[in-house]
């Protein structure tokens, strides 16, 4: 069972910072927030 899944409000309220930031989900899925305010889903 997942413990810390990303929620819709958490994704919508995520703001860019000076460096790239990762918001982790589970199973290697994360949201990469670039410093130029672009958001990319990644899975490693």
mmCIF entry with sequence, helices, sheets and N, C-alpha, C, O atoms, coordinates in Angstrom:
data_MODEL
# 
_entry.id   MODEL 
# 
_entity.id                         1 
_entity.type                       polymer 
_entity.pdbx_number_of_molecules   1 
# 
_entity_poly.entity_id                      1 
_entity_poly.type                           'polypeptide(L)' 
_entity_poly.nstd_linkage                   no 
_entity_poly.nstd_monomer                   no 
_entity_poly.pdbx_seq_one_letter_code       
;(UNK)(UNK)(UNK)(UNK)(UNK)(UNK)(UNK)(UNK)(UNK)(UNK)(UNK)(UNK)(UNK)(UNK)(UNK)(UNK)
(UNK)(UNK)(UNK)(UNK)(UNK)(UNK)(UNK)(UNK)(UNK)(UNK)(UNK)(UNK)(UNK)(UNK)(UNK)(UNK)
(UNK)(UNK)(UNK)(UNK)(UNK)(UNK)(UNK)(UNK)(UNK)(UNK)(UNK)(UNK)
;
_entity_poly.pdbx_seq_one_letter_code_can   XXXXXXXXXXXXXXXXXXXXXXXXXXXXXXXXXXXXXXXXXXXX 
_entity_poly.pdbx_strand_id                 A 
# 
loop_
_entity_poly_seq.entity_id 
_entity_poly_seq.num 
_entity_poly_seq.mon_id 
_entity_poly_seq.hetero 
1 1  UNK n 
1 2  UNK n 
1 3  UNK n 
1 4  UNK n 
1 5  UNK n 
1 6  UNK n 
1 7  UNK n 
1 8  UNK n 
1 9  UNK n 
1 10 UNK n 
1 11 UNK n 
1 12 UNK n 
1 13 UNK n 
1 14 UNK n 
1 15 UNK n 
1 16 UNK n 
1 17 UNK n 
1 18 UNK n 
1 19 UNK n 
1 20 UNK n 
1 21 UNK n 
1 22 UNK n 
1 23 UNK n 
1 24 UNK n 
1 25 UNK n 
1 26 UNK n 
1 27 UNK n 
1 28 UNK n 
1 29 UNK n 
1 30 UNK n 
1 31 UNK n 
1 32 UNK n 
1 33 UNK n 
1 34 UNK n 
1 35 UNK n 
1 36 UNK n 
1 37 UNK n 
1 38 UNK n 
1 39 UNK n 
1 40 UNK n 
1 41 UNK n 
1 42 UNK n 
1 43 UNK n 
1 44 UNK n 
# 
_struct_asym.id          A 
_struct_asym.entity_id   1 
# 
_struct_conf.conf_type_id            HELX_P 
_struct_conf.id                      HELX_P1 
_struct_conf.pdbx_PDB_helix_id       AA1 
_struct_conf.beg_label_comp_id       UNK 
_struct_conf.beg_label_asym_id       A 
_struct_conf.beg_label_seq_id        8 
_struct_conf.pdbx_beg_PDB_ins_code   ? 
_struct_conf.end_label_comp_id       UNK 
_struct_conf.end_label_asym_id       A 
_struct_conf.end_label_seq_id        12 
_struct_conf.pdbx_end_PDB_ins_code   ? 
_struct_conf.beg_auth_comp_id        UNK 
_struct_conf.beg_auth_asym_id        A 
_struct_conf.beg_auth_seq_id         8 
_struct_conf.end_auth_comp_id        UNK 
_struct_conf.end_auth_asym_id        A 
_struct_conf.end_auth_seq_id         12 
_struct_conf.pdbx_PDB_helix_class    1 
_struct_conf.details                 ? 
_struct_conf.pdbx_PDB_helix_length   5 
# 
_struct_conf_type.id          HELX_P 
_struct_conf_type.criteria    ? 
_struct_conf_type.reference   ? 
# 
_struct_sheet.id               AA1 
_struct_sheet.type             ? 
_struct_sheet.number_strands   3 
_struct_sheet.details          ? 
# 
loop_
_struct_sheet_order.sheet_id 
_struct_sheet_order.range_id_1 
_struct_sheet_order.range_id_2 
_struct_sheet_order.offset 
_struct_sheet_order.sense 
AA1 1 2 ? anti-parallel 
AA1 2 3 ? anti-parallel 
# 
loop_
_struct_sheet_range.sheet_id 
_struct_sheet_range.id 
_struct_sheet_range.beg_label_comp_id 
_struct_sheet_range.beg_label_asym_id 
_struct_sheet_range.beg_label_seq_id 
_struct_sheet_range.pdbx_beg_PDB_ins_code 
_struct_sheet_range.end_label_comp_id 
_struct_sheet_range.end_label_asym_id 
_struct_sheet_range.end_label_seq_id 
_struct_sheet_range.pdbx_end_PDB_ins_code 
_struct_sheet_range.beg_auth_comp_id 
_struct_sheet_range.beg_auth_asym_id 
_struct_sheet_range.beg_auth_seq_id 
_struct_sheet_range.end_auth_comp_id 
_struct_sheet_range.end_auth_asym_id 
_struct_sheet_range.end_auth_seq_id 
AA1 1 UNK A 21 ? UNK A 24 ? UNK A 21 UNK A 24 
AA1 2 UNK A 29 ? UNK A 33 ? UNK A 29 UNK A 33 
AA1 3 UNK A 39 ? UNK A 43 ? UNK A 39 UNK A 43 
# 
loop_
_atom_site.group_PDB 
_atom_site.id 
_atom_site.type_symbol 
_atom_site.label_atom_id 
_atom_site.label_alt_id 
_atom_site.label_comp_id 
_atom_site.label_asym_id 
_atom_site.label_entity_id 
_atom_site.label_seq_id 
_atom_site.pdbx_PDB_ins_code 
_atom_site.Cartn_x 
_atom_site.Cartn_y 
_atom_site.Cartn_z 
_atom_site.occupancy 
_atom_site.B_iso_or_equiv 
_atom_site.pdbx_formal_charge 
_atom_site.auth_seq_id 
_atom_site.auth_comp_id 
_atom_site.auth_asym_id 
_atom_site.auth_atom_id 
_atom_site.pdbx_PDB_model_num 
ATOM 1   N N  . UNK A 1 1  ? 0.836  -1.179 0.000   1.00 0.00 ? 1  UNK A N  1 
ATOM 2   C CA . UNK A 1 1  ? 0.000  0.000  0.000   1.00 0.00 ? 1  UNK A CA 1 
ATOM 3   C C  . UNK A 1 1  ? 0.881  1.242  0.000   1.00 0.00 ? 1  UNK A C  1 
ATOM 4   O O  . UNK A 1 1  ? 1.902  1.288  0.686   1.00 0.00 ? 1  UNK A O  1 
ATOM 5   N N  . UNK A 1 2  ? 0.486  2.235  -0.763  1.00 0.00 ? 2  UNK A N  1 
ATOM 6   C CA . UNK A 1 2  ? 1.263  3.467  -0.877  1.00 0.00 ? 2  UNK A CA 1 
ATOM 7   C C  . UNK A 1 2  ? 1.061  4.352  0.350   1.00 0.00 ? 2  UNK A C  1 
ATOM 8   O O  . UNK A 1 2  ? -0.045 4.464  0.879   1.00 0.00 ? 2  UNK A O  1 
ATOM 9   N N  . UNK A 1 3  ? 2.131  4.966  0.782   1.00 0.00 ? 3  UNK A N  1 
ATOM 10  C CA . UNK A 1 3  ? 2.062  5.812  1.969   1.00 0.00 ? 3  UNK A CA 1 
ATOM 11  C C  . UNK A 1 3  ? 2.059  7.294  1.602   1.00 0.00 ? 3  UNK A C  1 
ATOM 12  O O  . UNK A 1 3  ? 1.201  8.040  2.074   1.00 0.00 ? 3  UNK A O  1 
ATOM 13  N N  . UNK A 1 4  ? 3.001  7.731  0.770   1.00 0.00 ? 4  UNK A N  1 
ATOM 14  C CA . UNK A 1 4  ? 3.153  9.146  0.450   1.00 0.00 ? 4  UNK A CA 1 
ATOM 15  C C  . UNK A 1 4  ? 2.898  9.418  -1.023  1.00 0.00 ? 4  UNK A C  1 
ATOM 16  O O  . UNK A 1 4  ? 3.802  9.862  -1.731  1.00 0.00 ? 4  UNK A O  1 
ATOM 17  N N  . UNK A 1 5  ? 1.713  9.168  -1.487  1.00 0.00 ? 5  UNK A N  1 
ATOM 18  C CA . UNK A 1 5  ? 1.391  9.460  -2.871  1.00 0.00 ? 5  UNK A CA 1 
ATOM 19  C C  . UNK A 1 5  ? 1.177  10.951 -3.068  1.00 0.00 ? 5  UNK A C  1 
ATOM 20  O O  . UNK A 1 5  ? 0.692  11.644 -2.174  1.00 0.00 ? 5  UNK A O  1 
ATOM 21  N N  . UNK A 1 6  ? 1.541  11.433 -4.236  1.00 0.00 ? 6  UNK A N  1 
ATOM 22  C CA . UNK A 1 6  ? 1.309  12.842 -4.546  1.00 0.00 ? 6  UNK A CA 1 
ATOM 23  C C  . UNK A 1 6  ? -0.180 13.088 -4.712  1.00 0.00 ? 6  UNK A C  1 
ATOM 24  O O  . UNK A 1 6  ? -0.902 12.252 -5.254  1.00 0.00 ? 6  UNK A O  1 
ATOM 25  N N  . UNK A 1 7  ? -0.626 14.229 -4.247  1.00 0.00 ? 7  UNK A N  1 
ATOM 26  C CA . UNK A 1 7  ? -2.030 14.590 -4.377  1.00 0.00 ? 7  UNK A CA 1 
ATOM 27  C C  . UNK A 1 7  ? -2.175 15.693 -5.416  1.00 0.00 ? 7  UNK A C  1 
ATOM 28  O O  . UNK A 1 7  ? -1.202 16.378 -5.734  1.00 0.00 ? 7  UNK A O  1 
ATOM 29  N N  . UNK A 1 8  ? -3.362 15.867 -5.939  1.00 0.00 ? 8  UNK A N  1 
ATOM 30  C CA . UNK A 1 8  ? -3.628 16.887 -6.944  1.00 0.00 ? 8  UNK A CA 1 
ATOM 31  C C  . UNK A 1 8  ? -3.294 18.297 -6.434  1.00 0.00 ? 8  UNK A C  1 
ATOM 32  O O  . UNK A 1 8  ? -2.628 19.044 -7.152  1.00 0.00 ? 8  UNK A O  1 
ATOM 33  N N  . UNK A 1 9  ? -3.724 18.691 -5.234  1.00 0.00 ? 9  UNK A N  1 
ATOM 34  C CA . UNK A 1 9  ? -3.354 20.023 -4.745  1.00 0.00 ? 9  UNK A CA 1 
ATOM 35  C C  . UNK A 1 9  ? -1.836 20.214 -4.593  1.00 0.00 ? 9  UNK A C  1 
ATOM 36  O O  . UNK A 1 9  ? -1.317 21.300 -4.851  1.00 0.00 ? 9  UNK A O  1 
ATOM 37  N N  . UNK A 1 10 ? -1.136 19.167 -4.179  1.00 0.00 ? 10 UNK A N  1 
ATOM 38  C CA . UNK A 1 10 ? 0.318  19.271 -4.031  1.00 0.00 ? 10 UNK A CA 1 
ATOM 39  C C  . UNK A 1 10 ? 0.985  19.530 -5.375  1.00 0.00 ? 10 UNK A C  1 
ATOM 40  O O  . UNK A 1 10 ? 1.948  20.292 -5.454  1.00 0.00 ? 10 UNK A O  1 
ATOM 41  N N  . UNK A 1 11 ? 0.481  18.903 -6.427  1.00 0.00 ? 11 UNK A N  1 
ATOM 42  C CA . UNK A 1 11 ? 1.049  19.093 -7.760  1.00 0.00 ? 11 UNK A CA 1 
ATOM 43  C C  . UNK A 1 11 ? 0.737  20.483 -8.307  1.00 0.00 ? 11 UNK A C  1 
ATOM 44  O O  . UNK A 1 11 ? 1.605  21.132 -8.891  1.00 0.00 ? 11 UNK A O  1 
ATOM 45  N N  . UNK A 1 12 ? -0.486 20.934 -8.120  1.00 0.00 ? 12 UNK A N  1 
ATOM 46  C CA . UNK A 1 12 ? -0.877 22.241 -8.645  1.00 0.00 ? 12 UNK A CA 1 
ATOM 47  C C  . UNK A 1 12 ? -0.195 23.391 -7.915  1.00 0.00 ? 12 UNK A C  1 
ATOM 48  O O  . UNK A 1 12 ? 0.051  24.439 -8.512  1.00 0.00 ? 12 UNK A O  1 
ATOM 49  N N  . UNK A 1 13 ? 0.115  23.212 -6.628  1.00 0.00 ? 13 UNK A N  1 
ATOM 50  C CA . UNK A 1 13 ? 0.719  24.273 -5.831  1.00 0.00 ? 13 UNK A CA 1 
ATOM 51  C C  . UNK A 1 13 ? 2.245  24.242 -5.838  1.00 0.00 ? 13 UNK A C  1 
ATOM 52  O O  . UNK A 1 13 ? 2.878  25.097 -5.219  1.00 0.00 ? 13 UNK A O  1 
ATOM 53  N N  . UNK A 1 14 ? 2.842  23.280 -6.521  1.00 0.00 ? 14 UNK A N  1 
ATOM 54  C CA . UNK A 1 14 ? 4.297  23.179 -6.563  1.00 0.00 ? 14 UNK A CA 1 
ATOM 55  C C  . UNK A 1 14 ? 4.870  24.349 -7.356  1.00 0.00 ? 14 UNK A C  1 
ATOM 56  O O  . UNK A 1 14 ? 4.460  24.605 -8.488  1.00 0.00 ? 14 UNK A O  1 
ATOM 57  N N  . UNK A 1 15 ? 5.818  25.052 -6.752  1.00 0.00 ? 15 UNK A N  1 
ATOM 58  C CA . UNK A 1 15 ? 6.423  26.231 -7.362  1.00 0.00 ? 15 UNK A CA 1 
ATOM 59  C C  . UNK A 1 15 ? 7.882  25.946 -7.713  1.00 0.00 ? 15 UNK A C  1 
ATOM 60  O O  . UNK A 1 15 ? 8.546  25.176 -7.019  1.00 0.00 ? 15 UNK A O  1 
ATOM 61  N N  . UNK A 1 16 ? 8.384  26.560 -8.782  1.00 0.00 ? 16 UNK A N  1 
ATOM 62  C CA . UNK A 1 16 ? 9.792  26.356 -9.152  1.00 0.00 ? 16 UNK A CA 1 
ATOM 63  C C  . UNK A 1 16 ? 10.731 27.039 -8.167  1.00 0.00 ? 16 UNK A C  1 
ATOM 64  O O  . UNK A 1 16 ? 10.360 28.006 -7.501  1.00 0.00 ? 16 UNK A O  1 
ATOM 65  N N  . UNK A 1 17 ? 11.942 26.525 -8.087  1.00 0.00 ? 17 UNK A N  1 
ATOM 66  C CA . UNK A 1 17 ? 12.986 27.095 -7.247  1.00 0.00 ? 17 UNK A CA 1 
ATOM 67  C C  . UNK A 1 17 ? 14.200 27.360 -8.132  1.00 0.00 ? 17 UNK A C  1 
ATOM 68  O O  . UNK A 1 17 ? 14.133 27.159 -9.345  1.00 0.00 ? 17 UNK A O  1 
ATOM 69  N N  . UNK A 1 18 ? 15.282 27.799 -7.555  1.00 0.00 ? 18 UNK A N  1 
ATOM 70  C CA . UNK A 1 18 ? 16.475 28.116 -8.342  1.00 0.00 ? 18 UNK A CA 1 
ATOM 71  C C  . UNK A 1 18 ? 17.092 26.860 -8.963  1.00 0.00 ? 18 UNK A C  1 
ATOM 72  O O  . UNK A 1 18 ? 17.728 26.940 -10.014 1.00 0.00 ? 18 UNK A O  1 
ATOM 73  N N  . UNK A 1 19 ? 16.911 25.704 -8.322  1.00 0.00 ? 19 UNK A N  1 
ATOM 74  C CA . UNK A 1 19 ? 17.384 24.434 -8.867  1.00 0.00 ? 19 UNK A CA 1 
ATOM 75  C C  . UNK A 1 19 ? 16.187 23.545 -9.178  1.00 0.00 ? 19 UNK A C  1 
ATOM 76  O O  . UNK A 1 19 ? 15.084 23.773 -8.682  1.00 0.00 ? 19 UNK A O  1 
ATOM 77  N N  . UNK A 1 20 ? 16.415 22.536 -10.000 1.00 0.00 ? 20 UNK A N  1 
ATOM 78  C CA . UNK A 1 20 ? 15.361 21.568 -10.304 1.00 0.00 ? 20 UNK A CA 1 
ATOM 79  C C  . UNK A 1 20 ? 14.964 20.830 -9.032  1.00 0.00 ? 20 UNK A C  1 
ATOM 80  O O  . UNK A 1 20 ? 15.795 20.582 -8.158  1.00 0.00 ? 20 UNK A O  1 
ATOM 81  N N  . UNK A 1 21 ? 13.686 20.485 -8.941  1.00 0.00 ? 21 UNK A N  1 
ATOM 82  C CA . UNK A 1 21 ? 13.152 19.825 -7.746  1.00 0.00 ? 21 UNK A CA 1 
ATOM 83  C C  . UNK A 1 21 ? 12.371 18.585 -8.170  1.00 0.00 ? 21 UNK A C  1 
ATOM 84  O O  . UNK A 1 21 ? 11.718 18.595 -9.214  1.00 0.00 ? 21 UNK A O  1 
ATOM 85  N N  . UNK A 1 22 ? 12.428 17.539 -7.391  1.00 0.00 ? 22 UNK A N  1 
ATOM 86  C CA . UNK A 1 22 ? 11.680 16.302 -7.644  1.00 0.00 ? 22 UNK A CA 1 
ATOM 87  C C  . UNK A 1 22 ? 10.654 16.096 -6.542  1.00 0.00 ? 22 UNK A C  1 
ATOM 88  O O  . UNK A 1 22 ? 10.974 16.161 -5.355  1.00 0.00 ? 22 UNK A O  1 
ATOM 89  N N  . UNK A 1 23 ? 9.425  15.849 -6.948  1.00 0.00 ? 23 UNK A N  1 
ATOM 90  C CA . UNK A 1 23 ? 8.382  15.444 -6.012  1.00 0.00 ? 23 UNK A CA 1 
ATOM 91  C C  . UNK A 1 23 ? 8.152  13.959 -6.248  1.00 0.00 ? 23 UNK A C  1 
ATOM 92  O O  . UNK A 1 23 ? 7.643  13.557 -7.294  1.00 0.00 ? 23 UNK A O  1 
ATOM 93  N N  . UNK A 1 24 ? 8.527  13.158 -5.276  1.00 0.00 ? 24 UNK A N  1 
ATOM 94  C CA . UNK A 1 24 ? 8.520  11.709 -5.433  1.00 0.00 ? 24 UNK A CA 1 
ATOM 95  C C  . UNK A 1 24 ? 7.156  11.112 -5.159  1.00 0.00 ? 24 UNK A C  1 
ATOM 96  O O  . UNK A 1 24 ? 6.420  11.566 -4.283  1.00 0.00 ? 24 UNK A O  1 
ATOM 97  N N  . UNK A 1 25 ? 6.833  10.078 -5.934  1.00 0.00 ? 25 UNK A N  1 
ATOM 98  C CA . UNK A 1 25 ? 5.647  9.271  -5.711  1.00 0.00 ? 25 UNK A CA 1 
ATOM 99  C C  . UNK A 1 25 ? 6.155  7.884  -5.322  1.00 0.00 ? 25 UNK A C  1 
ATOM 100 O O  . UNK A 1 25 ? 6.978  7.783  -4.411  1.00 0.00 ? 25 UNK A O  1 
ATOM 101 N N  . UNK A 1 26 ? 5.717  6.851  -5.950  1.00 0.00 ? 26 UNK A N  1 
ATOM 102 C CA . UNK A 1 26 ? 6.225  5.526  -5.628  1.00 0.00 ? 26 UNK A CA 1 
ATOM 103 C C  . UNK A 1 26 ? 6.531  4.776  -6.905  1.00 0.00 ? 26 UNK A C  1 
ATOM 104 O O  . UNK A 1 26 ? 6.040  5.139  -7.974  1.00 0.00 ? 26 UNK A O  1 
ATOM 105 N N  . UNK A 1 27 ? 7.324  3.750  -6.809  1.00 0.00 ? 27 UNK A N  1 
ATOM 106 C CA . UNK A 1 27 ? 7.653  2.927  -7.958  1.00 0.00 ? 27 UNK A CA 1 
ATOM 107 C C  . UNK A 1 27 ? 8.528  3.627  -8.976  1.00 0.00 ? 27 UNK A C  1 
ATOM 108 O O  . UNK A 1 27 ? 8.521  3.253  -10.149 1.00 0.00 ? 27 UNK A O  1 
ATOM 109 N N  . UNK A 1 28 ? 9.289  4.640  -8.559  1.00 0.00 ? 28 UNK A N  1 
ATOM 110 C CA . UNK A 1 28 ? 10.175 5.350  -9.469  1.00 0.00 ? 28 UNK A CA 1 
ATOM 111 C C  . UNK A 1 28 ? 9.532  6.516  -10.187 1.00 0.00 ? 28 UNK A C  1 
ATOM 112 O O  . UNK A 1 28 ? 10.196 7.174  -10.989 1.00 0.00 ? 28 UNK A O  1 
ATOM 113 N N  . UNK A 1 29 ? 8.264  6.797  -9.931  1.00 0.00 ? 29 UNK A N  1 
ATOM 114 C CA . UNK A 1 29 ? 7.571  7.905  -10.578 1.00 0.00 ? 29 UNK A CA 1 
ATOM 115 C C  . UNK A 1 29 ? 7.792  9.189  -9.791  1.00 0.00 ? 29 UNK A C  1 
ATOM 116 O O  . UNK A 1 29 ? 7.686  9.197  -8.564  1.00 0.00 ? 29 UNK A O  1 
ATOM 117 N N  . UNK A 1 30 ? 8.101  10.280 -10.500 1.00 0.00 ? 30 UNK A N  1 
ATOM 118 C CA . UNK A 1 30 ? 8.254  11.566 -9.838  1.00 0.00 ? 30 UNK A CA 1 
ATOM 119 C C  . UNK A 1 30 ? 7.915  12.691 -10.796 1.00 0.00 ? 30 UNK A C  1 
ATOM 120 O O  . UNK A 1 30 ? 7.936  12.514 -12.014 1.00 0.00 ? 30 UNK A O  1 
ATOM 121 N N  . UNK A 1 31 ? 7.606  13.837 -10.239 1.00 0.00 ? 31 UNK A N  1 
ATOM 122 C CA . UNK A 1 31 ? 7.356  15.039 -11.013 1.00 0.00 ? 31 UNK A CA 1 
ATOM 123 C C  . UNK A 1 31 ? 8.587  15.916 -10.897 1.00 0.00 ? 31 UNK A C  1 
ATOM 124 O O  . UNK A 1 31 ? 8.973  16.314 -9.798  1.00 0.00 ? 31 UNK A O  1 
ATOM 125 N N  . UNK A 1 32 ? 9.206  16.218 -12.037 1.00 0.00 ? 32 UNK A N  1 
ATOM 126 C CA . UNK A 1 32 ? 10.387 17.071 -12.076 1.00 0.00 ? 32 UNK A CA 1 
ATOM 127 C C  . UNK A 1 32 ? 9.928  18.488 -12.364 1.00 0.00 ? 32 UNK A C  1 
ATOM 128 O O  . UNK A 1 32 ? 9.309  18.750 -13.395 1.00 0.00 ? 32 UNK A O  1 
ATOM 129 N N  . UNK A 1 33 ? 10.234 19.403 -11.450 1.00 0.00 ? 33 UNK A N  1 
ATOM 130 C CA . UNK A 1 33 ? 9.864  20.800 -11.621 1.00 0.00 ? 33 UNK A CA 1 
ATOM 131 C C  . UNK A 1 33 ? 11.134 21.567 -11.950 1.00 0.00 ? 33 UNK A C  1 
ATOM 132 O O  . UNK A 1 33 ? 12.032 21.686 -11.117 1.00 0.00 ? 33 UNK A O  1 
ATOM 133 N N  . UNK A 1 34 ? 11.204 22.086 -13.172 1.00 0.00 ? 34 UNK A N  1 
ATOM 134 C CA . UNK A 1 34 ? 12.378 22.815 -13.635 1.00 0.00 ? 34 UNK A CA 1 
ATOM 135 C C  . UNK A 1 34 ? 12.317 24.253 -13.141 1.00 0.00 ? 34 UNK A C  1 
ATOM 136 O O  . UNK A 1 34 ? 11.251 24.738 -12.761 1.00 0.00 ? 34 UNK A O  1 
ATOM 137 N N  . UNK A 1 35 ? 13.450 24.931 -13.147 1.00 0.00 ? 35 UNK A N  1 
ATOM 138 C CA . UNK A 1 35 ? 13.518 26.303 -12.659 1.00 0.00 ? 35 UNK A CA 1 
ATOM 139 C C  . UNK A 1 35 ? 12.757 27.282 -13.556 1.00 0.00 ? 35 UNK A C  1 
ATOM 140 O O  . UNK A 1 35 ? 12.444 28.390 -13.122 1.00 0.00 ? 35 UNK A O  1 
ATOM 141 N N  . UNK A 1 36 ? 12.452 26.889 -14.805 1.00 0.00 ? 36 UNK A N  1 
ATOM 142 C CA . UNK A 1 36 ? 11.686 27.758 -15.710 1.00 0.00 ? 36 UNK A CA 1 
ATOM 143 C C  . UNK A 1 36 ? 10.178 27.484 -15.627 1.00 0.00 ? 36 UNK A C  1 
ATOM 144 O O  . UNK A 1 36 ? 9.427  27.898 -16.510 1.00 0.00 ? 36 UNK A O  1 
ATOM 145 N N  . UNK A 1 37 ? 9.736  26.794 -14.580 1.00 0.00 ? 37 UNK A N  1 
ATOM 146 C CA . UNK A 1 37 ? 8.330  26.486 -14.282 1.00 0.00 ? 37 UNK A CA 1 
ATOM 147 C C  . UNK A 1 37 ? 7.722  25.416 -15.181 1.00 0.00 ? 37 UNK A C  1 
ATOM 148 O O  . UNK A 1 37 ? 6.499  25.283 -15.230 1.00 0.00 ? 37 UNK A O  1 
ATOM 149 N N  . UNK A 1 38 ? 8.545  24.653 -15.890 1.00 0.00 ? 38 UNK A N  1 
ATOM 150 C CA . UNK A 1 38 ? 8.004  23.522 -16.628 1.00 0.00 ? 38 UNK A CA 1 
ATOM 151 C C  . UNK A 1 38 ? 7.943  22.316 -15.696 1.00 0.00 ? 38 UNK A C  1 
ATOM 152 O O  . UNK A 1 38 ? 8.765  22.184 -14.789 1.00 0.00 ? 38 UNK A O  1 
ATOM 153 N N  . UNK A 1 39 ? 6.977  21.445 -15.921 1.00 0.00 ? 39 UNK A N  1 
ATOM 154 C CA . UNK A 1 39 ? 6.785  20.264 -15.077 1.00 0.00 ? 39 UNK A CA 1 
ATOM 155 C C  . UNK A 1 39 ? 6.786  19.031 -15.982 1.00 0.00 ? 39 UNK A C  1 
ATOM 156 O O  . UNK A 1 39 ? 6.068  18.972 -16.980 1.00 0.00 ? 39 UNK A O  1 
ATOM 157 N N  . UNK A 1 40 ? 7.596  18.065 -15.613 1.00 0.00 ? 40 UNK A N  1 
ATOM 158 C CA . UNK A 1 40 ? 7.762  16.849 -16.395 1.00 0.00 ? 40 UNK A CA 1 
ATOM 159 C C  . UNK A 1 40 ? 7.561  15.630 -15.513 1.00 0.00 ? 40 UNK A C  1 
ATOM 160 O O  . UNK A 1 40 ? 8.146  15.538 -14.433 1.00 0.00 ? 40 UNK A O  1 
ATOM 161 N N  . UNK A 1 41 ? 6.729  14.686 -15.968 1.00 0.00 ? 41 UNK A N  1 
ATOM 162 C CA . UNK A 1 41 ? 6.606  13.413 -15.283 1.00 0.00 ? 41 UNK A CA 1 
ATOM 163 C C  . UNK A 1 41 ? 7.769  12.544 -15.744 1.00 0.00 ? 41 UNK A C  1 
ATOM 164 O O  . UNK A 1 41 ? 8.059  12.471 -16.938 1.00 0.00 ? 41 UNK A O  1 
ATOM 165 N N  . UNK A 1 42 ? 8.428  11.890 -14.808 1.00 0.00 ? 42 UNK A N  1 
ATOM 166 C CA . UNK A 1 42 ? 9.552  10.993 -15.104 1.00 0.00 ? 42 UNK A CA 1 
ATOM 167 C C  . UNK A 1 42 ? 9.341  9.675  -14.366 1.00 0.00 ? 42 UNK A C  1 
ATOM 168 O O  . UNK A 1 42 ? 8.716  9.620  -13.307 1.00 0.00 ? 42 UNK A O  1 
ATOM 169 N N  . UNK A 1 43 ? 9.877  8.631  -14.954 1.00 0.00 ? 43 UNK A N  1 
ATOM 170 C CA . UNK A 1 43 ? 9.829  7.312  -14.332 1.00 0.00 ? 43 UNK A CA 1 
ATOM 171 C C  . UNK A 1 43 ? 11.161 6.647  -14.553 1.00 0.00 ? 43 UNK A C  1 
ATOM 172 O O  . UNK A 1 43 ? 11.543 6.383  -15.693 1.00 0.00 ? 43 UNK A O  1 
ATOM 173 N N  . UNK A 1 44 ? 11.865 6.376  -13.496 1.00 0.00 ? 44 UNK A N  1 
ATOM 174 C CA . UNK A 1 44 ? 13.173 5.719  -13.562 1.00 0.00 ? 44 UNK A CA 1 
ATOM 175 C C  . UNK A 1 44 ? 13.101 4.371  -12.904 1.00 0.00 ? 44 UNK A C  1 
ATOM 176 O O  . UNK A 1 44 ? 14.100 3.654  -12.853 1.00 0.00 ? 44 UNK A O  1 
# 
